[in-house]
């Protein structure tokens, strides 16, 4: 049968090979990209690597849940491949700074060859060219650039595929199963549910109960009847009902947090500092609301951590 499977970012880097510099390279101080790509585009609709963010998705949540882990994964993979730290750090910080910013007016000033990267679309080019322009100014070798682009192409493909797993409707449901297959799925449903919950307890620790309440509220209030039915009847990889799969529940939690923060902000902010200010305003004028909203409290702690570089 066709199995529903939430794509995961792979552990490896595809067909990449370790980069070994010909001579030792010493890392100079580097904090932020040396070119301001934002000023002329500030205020435009936030994007994710050249694609507009879906309605209701909060940029700060995308930064926390996708971009930061992506940059960390990139740095770890580049360390494994022995890429000089000064270049991998530069690219990782570029991801953090510009992954959600529209960059429509970038001129390719670099001379790197993009031959072999046929997956690059016109929507990809401004972000990629802006990154390569910065790398060219830092005298980054072409071999390193090709490693970066190979990694970027594979990881972004996986990341964007994983953003809306519960919106898919073309997968097998229990109505498509034979009597024998249905009996197998039904017989293991409870054990699969418990296994999924145990995995979420491992992932979330003492936040498990809070997160699960947020998921239940989100499903009840924000999903259509058709979407709820799909969750309850679709069959994931290995014969597990979609609603029992821990990756599905975790994806629903991300949607719940994004929705809660979007309601708080009224869709009016698109930066970390403004969101902190708004939550602190709620703390001052409606302390009871803040004290009763565990998601908001958790979000505030995470925003402070991101702001302070913790």
Secondary structure, DSSP 8 states (H G I E B T S, - for coil): ---B------SS-TT------SS--------S-SS--SGGGTTS--EETTEE--TT--HHHHIIIIIHHHHHHHHHHHHHTT--HHHHHHHHHHHHHHTTS--TT---------TT-TT--HHHHHHHHHHHHHHHHTT--HHHHHHHHHHHHHHHHHHHHTTTGGG---S-BGGGS-HHHHHHHHHHHHHHHHHHHHHHHHHHGGGHHHHHHHHHHHHHHHS-HHHHHHHHHBBBTTS-BGGG-HHHHHHHHHHHHHHHHHHHHTT---SHHHHHHHHHHHHHH-HHHHHH-HHHHHHHHHHHHHHHT-
